Amino acid sequence: MSLLEGIQISTMKVGPMDNLYLALIQCFAIILCGYIAGRFDIISKMEANGLNTFVGTFALPSLIFMSLAKLDFSLVNWKFLLAVLLAKSCVFFVVLGVSLVIRRPSNPGCAALFAIFTTQSNDFAIGYPMIDALYGNTHPEYAAYLYLMAPISLAILNPIGFVLLEIGKRYNEDHRSSYKNMIFSIMKGIALNPVLLMTVFGILGNLVFSHIVPATLATVLEVFGNAFSATALFLLGLMMVGKVHKLKGTALVIPGILISVKLLVLPLVIRESIILINAGENVTETQNLSTYGFLYGTIPTAPALFIFTLRYNLEIDLIASAMVACTFLSAPLMFVSAKLIDAVSAGVTPKNYVHQLNLFSFDVSIASVTVCIWLIICFVGFGRKKYKCVTHKCTLCIVIAQLATAIGVIIWSKLDPDKDGSYLWYFQFILINVGVYASRMWTMAIAATLLYLSSRSLDFVHNVQKWFYPIGWGVPLLIVITMCSTMSPKETKLEFRNPNFQLGRTQAAISIFVLVFCFIVTMGCLVLQQIYQRRHVSESHSSLIDNGENSNNDNTERRIVDVEDLVSSTSPTPIIGCEYEGGCPNGLCRNDSNEIDDCELYVDIENARKDPQILRHLVFVILLLCSMFIGLAISIGTLIMEELTGVYAELAFLDVALNFGQSLIAFAIFGLDTGLGKLGCWLRRMCRKWRAEKELRLPSEDALSPEVKAIRENFNRSHLAECRARIAICRRRMLKVYKGVFTGIDLVNWLLEAGIAQNREEAVEYGRSLLESRVLQHIDGTHHFCDQNLLYTFNA
């Protein structure tokens, strides 16, 4: 009996949500066990490779064969599978094309990996328990569909990716004459893929055996198939070891985009594709299939992709860390989706959703008003005047627009629904919609500003921004006044109240037009900005290489554009020995261990005002793009759907959070900025005081043993200069950059290379002696020396 079957038998008397709870606990508990086993070296990498071979070559193919051989194909909805194919193909080729355009130089292998990441789901290890727990009683055929949807990626889309991976490999190796061998190798790999091979055999077996597999064959294959679930989940946990710490700083941007496409864009595209094709025999079946398609799209990426990264040695850390984050972020999304699906089947009426949605809108708006006021004070007050910076001008306009929207929603929530058309109703309608449309317009303005900062001069940006104000404020006001003068709220309102669509489907159509235009322009500006940014960095590197020796002897300025800030002609020289391509922001690296008051780092107020914070605004625009996409999906749903149910309700809540909560996103990125003048200095002093209470207590000088003192003297005399030159560089932790720091792993590796320590345990003890004798310290002074990715710095 399989693990899943045992859970099913024990939960026959409980509802679908109870089964879902148990399925979630089952999946993530086994993943956690695998992670612990790998983290504490209970299972080695060699043993993990053996498990991977067993799962991919024996267990999964056996499970697929048995499932397909027993499936009644007369019950399969082929239009549904066609809709999934179209949706996955659309996402695959869009991601592929954008990746090829953005990356310079173009790398078809990386583009293929990104496209596979966004379309290949972990259908069997995680997807099957979820789908079976939710639909096992109502639609048992939905779980079997997983075995038919898997070949969409395995047999159709992934081979395209394999071709591009091989092309990228041949291009890098300059083997341009072996395309014939490459094609043969790809075809051979596809033909001998155990999963794909057993999919074909399963379909043939279904025709030969007429849904009844012979007992002798079934006895063997069922044993292998039953071993798949636990082993695959355990292996997934093993593969996560050592990948979590890589999700930091700029390394978050690309994984964040890929995860957003996988967990938000793909489910919505699948859902809309099913509705567009009208895959069901009637409206109810189409709605059920669209809901199931959305839930299927939220299944995280399959771990098989990590094998491709190892084989082709491409973006290993990025894909591994993105897979870890995708797996755990998918859990709450799948659970919320499933909970709403179950609520629909239980007979929850739209009125319940509407009441909760209105309360949620009011709560979000109250929080939005608070943070908007704080952000306006941050941008205008404290003597910093950040609003004078070209990027922060646009951000401030978004904050003001969000403040107007939040005030309008608060008024709307207190209005009597029967008094639509009053002066107060028009006032809140203008506030809400001018604020929402202006937020979208100013998002487009930020993206255009980032593009011009990368491609044109600062004077050009100032001249162009003069036109942003009539467009960013004038166009939304014109649209809203036109709606107010031509439409009546009593004739066009929907059955359910929603502050975004108070004039019904006509307003939804107008929102679709605005969102599509802003989304396309914003996305295009970001793509072009990345192209110019990479081209600028590449040219700067070439210049540095050509003039490297001369610049060491002369006082020639090195100007490199960092992803965080724009380096102008007056920018100071970037720090040499930095892990970032463009050097440190404004040439300034901060080190908390220095005996310098933090406020002295911000004496130059004019430079702080002009700091465009490009990285922060880039992250901000990407999150606002996600908000636009959700808004577009809910607008299309409002235009074509009749009632607020199921996944549509989930999207409505998500739209409120990301639309009315844009100021909360801005607060998370800009509201805690250290550049707050005297208040910022006071806050930093309080943080230092709080950290001081947590500081590690080290032994006094007199309490140090003679061995520790001898290690200190020997290291300072013979090794400090060489070690500092080898491992001490500028690193970013979150959005802060530190000068001359290194990780515990870096020092341990260097001690082993230098022959000072014989093994990692001995190197850790050596490092602890250096820390206790004050040769080095943790950047926050809160951790002892460990063989981990903690940051340390030399005191001398």
C-alpha positions in Angstrom: 0.0 0.0 0.0 1.4 3.5 -1.0 1.8 6.3 1.4 -0.9 8.3 -0.4 -3.4 5.4 -0.4 -2.9 4.9 3.4 -3.8 8.6 4.0 -6.8 8.2 1.7 -8.2 5.2 3.6 -7.7 7.0 6.9 -9.6 10.1 5.7 -12.5 8.6 3.9 -14.9 10.1 6.4 -13.6 13.6 6.3 -14.0 16.4 3.8 -11.7 17.5 0.9 -10.1 20.3 2.9 -9.1 17.8 5.7 -7.6 15.7 3.0 -5.8 18.7 1.7 -4.4 19.6 5.1 -3.0 16.1 5.4 -1.6 16.1 1.9 0.2 19.4 2.5 1.5 18.1 5.8 2.6 14.9 4.1 4.5 16.6 1.2 6.3 19.3 3.2 7.1 17.1 6.2 8.9 14.6 3.9 10.6 17.5 2.1 11.8 18.8 5.5 13.1 15.4 6.4 15.1 15.2 3.2 16.5 18.7 3.8 17.6 17.7 7.4 19.2 14.5 6.1 21.2 16.4 3.6 22.0 19.4 5.9 23.5 17.1 8.6 25.2 14.8 6.0 23.1 11.8 7.0 22.9 11.1 3.2 25.8 12.0 1.0 25.7 13.5 -2.4 26.7 10.2 -3.9 23.8 8.5 -2.2 21.4 11.3 -3.3 22.5 10.7 -6.9 21.5 7.0 -6.5 18.1 8.1 -5.2 17.7 10.4 -8.2 18.5 7.6 -10.6 16.0 5.3 -8.9 13.2 7.9 -9.0 13.7 9.0 -12.5 14.5 5.6 -14.1 12.4 3.2 -12.2 9.7 4.6 -9.8 8.3 7.4 -11.9 8.2 5.6 -15.3 6.4 2.6 -13.6 3.9 4.9 -12.0 3.2 6.6 -15.3 2.8 3.3 -17.2 0.3 1.9 -14.6 -1.7 5.1 -14.5 -2.0 5.5 -18.3 -2.6 1.8 -18.9 -5.6 1.9 -16.6 -7.0 5.2 -17.9 -10.3 5.2 -19.8 -9.5 7.6 -22.7 -13.1 7.9 -23.6 -13.5 10.1 -20.5 -10.6 12.4 -21.4 -11.5 16.0 -22.4 -9.1 16.7 -25.3 -10.1 20.3 -25.6 -8.9 20.9 -22.1 -5.5 19.4 -22.9 -5.4 21.6 -26.0 -6.0 24.6 -23.9 -3.2 23.7 -21.5 -0.9 23.1 -24.4 -1.7 26.5 -25.9 -1.3 28.3 -22.5 2.1 26.6 -21.7 3.4 27.2 -25.3 2.4 30.9 -25.0 4.3 31.4 -21.7 7.2 29.2 -22.9 7.9 31.3 -26.1 7.3 34.6 -24.4 9.8 33.9 -21.7 12.2 32.5 -24.2 11.9 35.5 -26.5 12.2 38.1 -23.6 15.2 36.2 -22.2 17.0 36.2 -25.6 16.4 39.9 -26.0 17.4 41.1 -22.5 20.6 39.1 -22.0 23.7 40.5 -23.7 25.4 38.6 -25.1 22.4 36.3 -25.9 22.6 32.9 -24.4 20.0 30.5 -25.9 20.8 27.9 -23.1 19.9 30.3 -20.3 16.8 31.4 -22.1 15.7 27.8 -22.5 16.3 27.1 -18.8 14.1 30.1 -17.9 11.4 29.0 -20.3 11.4 25.4 -18.9 11.3 26.7 -15.3 8.1 28.6 -16.0 6.2 25.8 -17.7 7.3 22.4 -16.2 5.4 21.5 -13.0 6.2 19.0 -10.4 3.1 17.1 -11.4 3.6 13.8 -9.6 5.5 14.4 -6.4 3.5 17.5 -5.3 0.7 17.9 -7.8 -0.9 14.4 -7.6 -1.4 14.5 -3.8 -3.0 18.0 -4.0 -5.3 17.2 -6.9 -6.3 13.8 -5.6 -7.1 15.2 -2.1 -9.3 18.0 -3.5 -11.0 16.3 -6.5 -10.7 12.6 -5.5 -14.5 12.3 -4.8 -16.0 14.9 -7.2 -13.7 14.6 -10.3 -11.4 11.5 -10.0 -10.4 11.9 -13.6 -8.6 15.2 -12.9 -5.8 13.4 -11.1 -5.3 11.2 -14.1 -5.1 14.2 -16.4 -1.7 14.9 -14.8 -0.2 11.9 -16.7 -1.5 13.4 -19.9 -0.4 17.0 -19.2 3.1 16.0 -18.3 4.0 15.0 -21.9 3.1 18.6 -23.0 6.3 19.7 -21.4 8.3 16.5 -21.8 7.6 15.7 -25.4 6.8 19.1 -27.0 8.3 22.1 -25.1 11.3 20.6 -23.4 12.8 19.2 -26.6 12.8 22.8 -28.0 14.7 23.8 -24.8 17.2 20.9 -25.3 17.9 22.1 -28.8 18.7 25.6 -27.5 20.8 24.2 -24.6 22.9 22.2 -27.1 23.2 25.2 -29.4 24.4 27.3 -26.5 26.8 24.7 -25.5 28.2 24.3 -29.0 28.4 28.1 -29.3 30.4 28.4 -26.1 32.7 25.6 -27.1 32.9 26.9 -30.7 31.8 23.6 -32.1 29.9 25.0 -35.0 30.5 22.1 -37.4 28.7 19.4 -35.3 25.1 20.4 -35.6 24.3 17.0 -37.2 25.7 15.2 -34.2 23.9 17.6 -31.9 20.5 16.9 -33.5 21.2 13.2 -33.3 22.2 13.5 -29.6 19.0 15.4 -28.9 16.8 12.9 -30.7 18.5 10.0 -28.9 18.1 11.7 -25.5 14.4 12.3 -26.1 13.8 8.8 -27.4 15.6 7.2 -24.5 14.0 9.4 -21.8 12.4 6.9 -19.4 9.5 9.2 -18.5 8.6 9.9 -22.1 9.2 6.3 -23.2 6.9 4.9 -20.5 4.3 7.5 -21.4 4.2 6.0 -25.0 4.3 2.4 -23.6 1.5 3.3 -21.2 -0.8 4.5 -24.0 0.0 1.4 -26.1 -0.5 -0.8 -23.1 -3.9 0.8 -22.6 -4.9 -0.2 -26.1 -3.5 -3.7 -25.9 -4.7 -4.6 -22.4 -8.1 -2.8 -22.6 -7.5 -0.9 -19.2 -6.6 -4.1 -17.3 -2.9 -4.7 -16.8 -1.9 -8.4 -16.4 -1.3 -9.3 -12.8 2.3 -10.4 -13.3 3.2 -7.1 -14.8 1.1 -5.0 -12.4 2.6 -6.7 -9.3 6.1 -5.5 -10.2 5.3 -2.0 -11.5 3.0 -1.2 -8.6 5.8 -1.7 -6.1 8.0 0.7 -8.0 5.1 3.2 -8.4 4.2 3.1 -4.8 7.8 4.0 -3.9 7.7 7.2 -5.9 5.8 9.7 -3.7 7.9 9.5 -0.6 11.2 9.1 -2.4 10.7 12.0 -4.8 9.7 14.4 -2.0 12.6 13.3 0.1 14.9 13.8 -2.8 13.5 17.3 -3.3 14.4 18.1 0.2 18.0 16.8 -0.3 18.4 19.0 -3.4 17.5 22.1 -1.4 20.5 21.9 0.9 22.9 24.8 0.3 20.6 26.7 -2.0 18.6 28.9 0.4 21.4 31.3 1.3 21.9 32.3 -2.4 18.6 34.2 -2.4 19.9 37.6 -1.4 20.6 41.0 -2.9 20.5 41.4 -6.7 20.3 37.6 -6.9 16.6 37.9 -6.0 15.6 39.8 -9.1 15.7 37.1 -11.8 14.4 34.3 -9.5 11.6 36.7 -8.4 10.5 37.3 -12.0 10.6 33.6 -12.9 8.6 32.7 -9.8 6.1 35.4 -10.5 5.6 34.1 -14.0 5.3 30.4 -12.8 3.0 31.0 -9.9 0.9 34.0 -11.2 1.1 34.3 -14.9 1.0 30.6 -16.0 -2.1 29.8 -13.8 -4.0 32.8 -15.2 -3.0 32.1 -18.8 -4.2 28.5 -18.4 -7.4 29.6 -16.9 -8.2 32.2 -19.5 -7.2 29.7 -22.3 -9.7 27.1 -21.0 -12.4 29.7 -20.9 -11.6 31.1 -24.3 -11.7 27.6 -26.0 -14.8 26.8 -23.9 -13.3 23.4 -23.0 -16.3 22.0 -21.1 -19.6 20.7 -22.5 -21.5 23.4 -20.6 -20.8 26.6 -18.6 -20.5 24.8 -15.3 -18.0 22.2 -16.6 -15.9 24.9 -18.3 -15.8 26.9 -15.0 -14.7 23.8 -13.1 -12.0 23.0 -15.6 -10.8 26.6 -15.6 -10.5 26.5 -11.8 -8.7 23.2 -12.0 -6.4 24.6 -14.6 -5.6 27.5 -12.3 -4.8 25.2 -9.4 -2.6 23.1 -11.7 -0.6 26.1 -12.8 0.3 26.9 -9.2 2.2 23.6 -8.8 5.9 24.4 -8.3 8.6 23.7 -10.8 9.8 20.1 -11.2 13.2 19.3 -9.7 14.3 17.6 -12.9 15.2 21.1 -14.2 18.1 21.2 -11.7 19.6 18.1 -13.5 19.6 20.1 -16.7 21.5 23.0 -15.1 24.2 20.5 -13.8 24.5 18.8 -17.1 25.0 22.1 -19.1 26.7 24.0 -16.2 24.3 27.0 -16.6 22.9 29.2 -13.9 23.2 26.5 -11.3 22.9 28.7 -8.2 20.1 30.8 -9.7 17.9 27.9 -10.8 18.5 26.0 -7.6 17.6 28.9 -5.3 14.6 29.8 -7.5 13.3 26.2 -7.2 13.5 26.3 -3.4 11.6 29.6 -3.2 9.1 28.5 -5.8 8.3 25.3 -3.9 7.6 27.0 -0.6 5.8 30.0 -2.1 3.5 27.7 -4.0 2.2 26.1 -0.8 0.1 29.1 0.5 -1.1 29.9 -3.1 -2.3 26.3 -3.7 -3.9 26.2 -0.3 -5.8 29.5 -0.7 -6.9 28.4 -4.2 -8.1 25.0 -2.9 -9.9 26.6 0.0 -11.9 28.8 -2.2 -12.6 25.9 -4.6 -13.9 23.9 -1.7 -16.0 26.9 -0.5 -17.7 27.0 -3.9 -18.5 23.3 -3.7 -19.9 23.8 -0.2 -22.4 26.4 -1.4 -20.9 29.6 -0.1 -22.7 32.5 -1.8 -21.2 35.5 -3.5 -22.5 37.8 -0.8 -20.1 36.2 1.7 -17.2 36.9 -0.6 -18.4 40.5 -1.2 -18.7 41.3 2.5 -15.2 39.9 3.2 -13.8 41.7 0.2 -15.2 45.1 1.3 -13.8 44.6 4.8 -10.4 43.7 3.4 -10.5 46.8 1.1 -11.2 49.0 4.0 -8.4 47.5 6.1 -5.8 47.8 3.3 -6.9 51.4 2.7 -6.4 52.4 6.3 -2.9 50.9 6.3 -2.2 52.6 2.9 -3.2 56.1 4.2 -0.8 55.6 7.1 2.2 54.6 5.0 1.5 57.2 2.3 1.7 60.0 4.9 5.0 58.5 6.2 6.4 58.2 2.6 5.5 61.7 1.8 7.3 62.9 4.9 10.3 60.8 4.0 10.5 62.2 0.5 9.8 65.8 1.4 10.9 66.2 5.0 13.9 65.4 7.2 16.0 67.9 5.1 16.6 65.1 2.5 14.2 66.3 -0.3 14.4 63.0 -2.1 11.6 64.2 -4.4 14.1 66.3 -6.3 15.7 63.0 -7.6 14.5 62.1 -11.1 13.3 58.6 -10.0 11.8 59.6 -6.7 9.7 62.3 -8.4 7.7 59.5 -10.1 7.6 57.4 -6.9 6.2 60.3 -5.0 3.5 60.8 -7.6 2.5 57.1 -7.1 2.3 57.6 -3.4 0.1 60.7 -3.8 -2.1 58.7 -6.2 -2.4 55.9 -3.7 -3.3 58.3 -0.9 -6.2 59.6 -3.0 -7.3 56.0 -3.8 -7.2 54.9 -0.2 -9.2 58.0 1.0 -11.7 57.2 -1.8 -12.1 53.6 -0.8 -12.6 54.5 2.9 -15.4 56.9 1.8 -16.9 54.3 -0.5 -17.0 51.6 2.2 -19.1 53.9 4.4 -21.5 55.0 1.7 -25.1 53.7 1.5 -25.3 51.4 -1.6 -28.7 52.9 -2.3 -27.4 56.5 -2.6 -25.3 55.9 -5.7 -25.2 59.1 -7.8 -24.8 61.6 -4.9 -22.1 64.2 -4.8 -20.2 62.2 -2.2 -20.4 59.1 -4.5 -18.9 61.1 -7.4 -16.2 62.5 -5.1 -15.0 59.0 -4.0 -15.4 57.6 -7.5 -13.0 60.4 -8.9 -10.6 59.8 -6.0 -10.4 56.0 -6.5 -10.2 55.9 -10.2 -7.9 58.9 -10.8 -5.6 57.4 -8.2 -5.7 53.9 -9.7 -5.1 55.0 -13.3 -2.5 57.6 -12.2 -0.6 54.8 -10.4 -0.5 52.8 -13.6 0.6 55.8 -15.6 3.4 56.7 -13.1 4.6 53.1 -13.1 5.1 53.5 -16.8 6.9 56.8 -16.1 9.3 55.2 -13.6 10.2 52.5 -16.2 10.8 55.2 -18.8 13.0 57.1 -16.4 15.1 54.1 -15.7 15.5 53.5 -19.4 16.6 57.1 -20.1 19.0 57.0 -17.2 20.7 54.0 -18.8 20.7 55.4 -22.3 20.6 59.2 -22.2 22.0 62.1 -20.2 20.6 63.4 -17.0 19.6 66.7 -18.7 17.6 64.7 -21.2 15.7 62.9 -18.4 14.8 66.2 -16.8 13.5 67.6 -20.1 11.4 64.4 -20.8 9.9 64.4 -17.3 8.2 67.7 -18.0 5.8 65.7 -20.2 5.1 63.1 -17.6 2.9 65.3 -15.5 0.2 66.2 -18.0 0.2 62.5 -19.1 0.4 60.9 -15.6 -2.3 63.2 -14.1 -4.2 64.6 -17.0 -5.1 61.4 -18.9 -6.5 59.6 -15.8 -8.5 62.7 -14.9 -9.9 63.0 -18.4 -10.9 59.3 -18.5 -12.7 59.6 -15.2 -14.5 62.8 -16.0 -15.7 61.3 -19.3 -17.0 58.2 -17.4 -18.8 60.4 -14.9 -20.5 62.5 -17.6 -21.6 59.7 -19.9 -22.5 56.8 -17.5 -25.0 56.4 -14.7 -24.0 54.3 -11.6 -27.5 53.0 -11.1 -27.7 51.6 -14.7 -24.3 50.0 -15.0 -23.3 48.7 -11.6 -22.6 45.0 -11.0 -24.6 42.6 -8.8 -21.6 42.6 -6.3 -20.0 45.8 -5.0 -16.4 46.3 -5.9 -14.6 49.8 -5.6 -12.7 49.0 -8.8 -15.8 48.4 -11.0 -18.5 50.7 -9.7 -19.7 51.4 -13.3 -19.8 47.7 -14.2 -18.4 46.0 -17.3 -17.9 49.3 -19.2 -15.4 50.4 -16.6 -13.8 47.0 -16.7 -13.3 47.4 -20.5 -11.7 50.8 -20.0 -9.5 49.4 -17.3 -8.4 46.6 -19.7 -7.3 49.2 -22.2 -5.4 51.3 -19.7 -3.7 48.2 -18.2 -2.7 46.6 -21.5 -1.2 49.9 -22.7 0.7 50.6 -19.4 1.8 47.0 -19.1 3.3 46.8 -22.6 5.1 50.1 -22.3 6.5 49.4 -18.9 7.7 45.9 -19.9 9.2 47.3 -23.1 11.1 50.0 -21.1 12.4 47.5 -18.6 13.7 45.2 -21.4 15.4 48.1 -23.2 16.8 49.3 -19.9 18.4 46.0 -19.1 19.9 45.9 -22.6 21.5 49.3 -22.3 22.6 48.6 -18.7 24.5 45.4 -19.7 25.9 47.1 -22.8 27.2 50.0 -20.6 28.7 47.6 -18.1 30.4 45.5 -20.8 31.9 48.6 -22.4 33.1 49.8 -19.0 34.8 46.4 -18.3 36.5 46.5 -21.8 37.8 50.0 -21.0 39.1 48.8 -17.6 40.9 45.9 -19.2 42.5 48.1 -21.9 43.7 50.7 -19.4 44.1 48.5 -16.3 47.9 48.8 -15.8 47.9 52.5 -16.6 45.1 53.2 -14.2 47.1 51.6 -11.4 49.9 54.1 -11.9 47.9 57.2 -12.7 45.0 58.9 -10.9 42.6 58.2 -13.8 39.0 57.9 -12.6 37.2 54.6 -13.2 33.6 55.2 -13.8 31.3 52.2 -13.9 27.5 52.1 -13.6 26.3 49.9 -10.8 22.9 48.4 -10.8 22.1 50.3 -7.6 23.0 53.8 -8.5 23.8 56.1 -11.5 27.4 57.1 -11.5 27.7 60.7 -12.9 30.8 62.5 -14.0 31.4 63.7 -10.5 31.1 60.3 -8.9 34.0 59.1 -6.8 36.2 56.3 -7.9 34.6 52.8 -7.3 36.3 50.6 -4.8 38.7 48.0 -6.3 38.1 44.4 -5.2 34.3 44.5 -5.3 32.2 41.4 -6.2 29.8 43.6 -8.3 30.4 44.3 -11.9 30.0 48.0 -11.6 31.7 48.5 -8.3 29.9 49.8 -5.1 27.1 52.3 -5.1 28.5 55.8 -5.5 31.9 54.4 -4.7 30.8 54.1 -1.1 31.1 50.9 0.8 29.9 50.8 4.4 31.4 48.8 7.2 29.7 48.8 10.5 32.9 47.8 12.2 34.6 51.1 11.4 34.9 53.6 14.3 32.8 56.2 12.4 29.5 57.6 13.2 26.9 56.5 10.6 25.7 60.0 10.3 29.1 61.1 8.9 28.5 58.8 5.9 25.6 61.0 4.9 27.1 64.4 5.3 26.9 65.1 1.6 23.2 65.8 1.4 23.2 66.8 -2.3 24.6 63.4 -3.3 21.9 61.7 -1.2 19.2 63.8 -2.9 20.5 62.8 -6.4 20.8 59.1 -5.6 18.3 57.4 -8.0 18.4 54.0 -6.2 18.0 52.2 -9.5 17.9 48.7 -8.0 15.1 49.6 -5.6 13.1 51.2 -8.3 13.7 48.2 -10.6 12.3 45.9 -7.9 9.4 48.3 -7.3 8.4 48.3 -11.0 8.6 44.5 -11.2 6.2 44.2 -8.3 3.9 46.8 -9.8 4.0 44.8 -13.1 2.6 41.8 -11.1 -0.1 44.1 -9.8 -1.0 45.2 -13.3 -1.2 41.6 -14.5 -3.5 40.6 -11.7 -5.6 43.8 -12.4 -5.8 42.8 -16.0 -7.0 39.3 -15.1 -9.7 40.5 -12.8 -10.8 43.1 -15.3 -11.2 40.5 -18.0 -13.0 38.2 -15.5 -15.4 41.1 -14.6 -16.1 41.7 -18.3 -17.0 38.0 -19.1 -18.2 36.4 -15.8 -21.5 36.7 -14.2 -20.8 36.1 -10.5 -18.1 36.3 -7.9 -17.1 32.7 -7.2 -14.0 30.4 -6.9 -10.7 31.5 -8.3 -12.3 34.8 -9.4 -12.8 35.6 -5.7 -9.2 34.8 -5.0 -8.1 37.1 -7.8 -10.4 39.9 -6.4 -8.7 39.7 -3.0 -5.2 39.6 -4.6 -6.1 42.6 -6.8 -7.2 44.6 -3.7 -3.9 43.7 -2.0 -1.7 44.6 -4.9 -3.7 47.5 -6.3 -4.8 49.4 -3.2 -1.7 48.2 -1.4 0.9 49.6 -3.8 1.9 52.1 -1.1 2.7 49.2 1.2 5.1 47.9 -1.4 6.6 51.3 -1.7 6.9 51.5 2.1 8.8 48.1 2.2 11.3 49.4 -0.4 11.6 53.1 0.4 10.0 53.7 3.8 12.8 52.4 5.9 15.6 54.1 3.9 18.5 55.1 6.1 18.7 58.5 4.4 16.3 60.3 6.8 18.5 63.0 8.1 18.6 63.5 11.9 15.8 61.0 12.4 17.8 58.5 10.4 20.8 59.1 12.6 18.6 58.6 15.7 17.2 55.4 14.4 20.6 54.1 13.5 21.9 54.9 17.1 18.9 53.0 18.5 19.6 50.0 16.2 23.3 50.1 17.3 22.2 50.2 20.9 19.8 47.2 20.3 22.5 45.3 18.5 25.0 46.1 21.3 22.7 44.2 23.7 22.9 41.2 21.5 26.7 41.4 20.8 28.8 38.4 21.3 30.7 38.5 24.6 34.4 37.8 23.9 37.0 37.0 26.5 39.2 39.8 27.7 42.9 40.2 26.6 44.1 38.8 29.9 41.9 35.7 29.6 43.2 34.7 26.2 45.3 31.5 26.2 48.9 31.5 25.0 47.9 29.4 22.0 45.3 31.9 20.9 47.8 34.8 21.3 50.4 32.8 19.3 47.9 32.2 16.5 47.1 35.9 16.4 50.8 37.0 16.2 51.6 34.4 13.6 48.6 35.3 11.4 49.1 39.0 11.6 52.8 38.7 10.8 52.7 36.0 8.0 49.2 35.7 6.6 47.0 38.7 7.2 48.1 40.7 4.1 47.8 37.8 1.7 44.5 36.6 3.2 42.9 40.1 3.0 44.0 40.5 -0.6 42.5 37.1 -1.5 39.1 37.1 0.2 38.2 40.6 1.5 36.0 42.3 -1.1 32.9 44.5 -1.2 29.7 42.5 -0.7 26.0 43.4 -0.6 23.8 42.1 2.2 20.1 42.9 1.4 20.4 46.5 0.0 23.5 47.5 2.0 27.0 47.2 0.8 30.0 46.4 3.1 33.7 47.1 2.3 36.4 44.5 2.8 34.2 41.6 4.1 34.3 37.9 3.6 32.2 34.9 4.5 33.2 32.2 7.0 33.3 29.7 4.1 35.8 32.0 2.3 38.2 32.0 5.2 37.9 28.3 5.8 38.6 27.6 2.2 41.7 29.9 2.2 43.0 28.3 5.4 42.8 24.9 3.7 44.5 26.1 0.5 47.3 27.8 2.4 47.9 24.7 4.4 47.3 26.4 7.7 44.5 23.9 8.6 44.2 20.2 7.6 40.4 20.0 7.6 37.4 22.2 7.9 36.9 21.5 11.6 40.5 22.6 12.3 40.0 25.7 10.2 36.9 26.7 12.1 38.8 26.4 15.4 41.5 28.6 13.9 39.0 31.1 12.8 37.4 31.2 16.3 40.8 31.9 17.8 41.2 34.8 15.4 37.8 36.2 16.3 38.4 35.8 20.1 41.7 37.6 19.7 40.0 40.5 17.8 41.8 39.9 14.5 38.4 39.6 12.8 34.8 40.1 13.8 31.3 39.5 12.6 29.9 42.6 10.8 27.1 42.9 13.4 29.2 41.5 16.3 26.4 39.0 17.1 27.9 35.7 15.8 31.0 33.7 16.6 33.1 32.3 13.6 31.3 29.6 11.7 31.8 27.8 8.4 28.7 29.5 7.0 27.7 32.4 4.7 28.0 34.9 7.6 29.9 38.1 6.8 33.1 38.9 8.7 35.7 41.7 8.5 39.3 42.2 9.6 39.9 44.7 12.3 43.5 45.5 11.5 
